[in-house]
Amino acid sequence: MVTTAFHQAIEEGLSASSKYISSQFFYDDQGSRIFQDIMRMPEYYPTSCEFEILSFQALQIINKLDFSEPFNIVELGAGDGIKTLQLLRKLTELGAYFHYVPIDISAEAIQALEENMSRELPSLSIKSLVGDYFTQMEVLAQSDIPCLFLFLGGNIGNYEAPQVDDLLSQFYEQMKPGDKLLTGFDLQKNPITIRRAYDDSQGITKAFNINLLHRINREMGGMFLPDQFDFYCDYNPKNGEVRSYLVSLKSQDVYIEDLERSFHFDQNELIWTELSRKYTFAEIEQVARKNGFKVVNHFLDCKHYFTDSLWVK
Ligand code: AVI
């Protein structure tokens, strides 16, 4: 039997006095498909907001880069690249000389992205890198081509404050002076709008969370009965945190074959699955400064729900 990072995380998280499973484990093939459905939900505004920013403000973003040519657009965790395509299309129309460098740990994801991008923009120069962000950023730091790094989608909101500093300081270390970072931040807004984006009426976010239990069953011989769990989430407007949980509907013991043990769940016991932090401008500026960056500009959607924030090293 192979013990994976997922096995270790489940052993640790379900043994803790307050149980948890990290949201990084949402994204197996099935979870990634459900996430695509989330991004298509009308309540889940971050996707359309960022799409709008990258479609309608591409020129303004490009003007703020102030790069000599050629330059690299480096995408960290590219996904399907649909939003980035808008920016790349504008650059291509303007005749800019640049390379698109998506970085992803999954060779399969990169291949799908390359096929997609080449179909949409046949003249695009794509230089994909497969591996973890930091190793691949180190490779890019060796050349003197200026780089714009993209960390889109509001993924930064899924990190706790110390992890955010960790991540940004590692990005900073791998960047050359003058390189830029464009990061998506979901902003604090009417709490009802935020709660609806996560507590959706169709139960898609619930399915996204419950898939963690299916994944344990598939990958480590778990005996979870997913119907015996529900989903709960809560937005606290005082600290900007959406926290998501699985809830055990009864007192139960669940055996996981690969871990050779059972885990006990009390009735109504929670398993914390995700943090989705919403930021204020002051917090974004503080986090940039703390990690050595200077804020160049905030690019906002028309409702001011979301910002792609451009920073320079
Ligand atoms: C990927 N990440 C920014 C999403 C979020 O909003 O926290 C993941 C997600 N979780 C539930 N809905 C969407």
Boltz pocket constraint, residues with backbone or C-beta under 6 A from the ligand:
constraints:
  - pocket:
      binder: B
      contacts: [[A, 38], [A, 153], [A, 154], [A, 155], [A, 156], [A, 157], [A, 158], [A, 197], [A, 198], [A, 205], [A, 208], [A, 274], [A, 275], [A, 276]]
      max_distance: 6.0
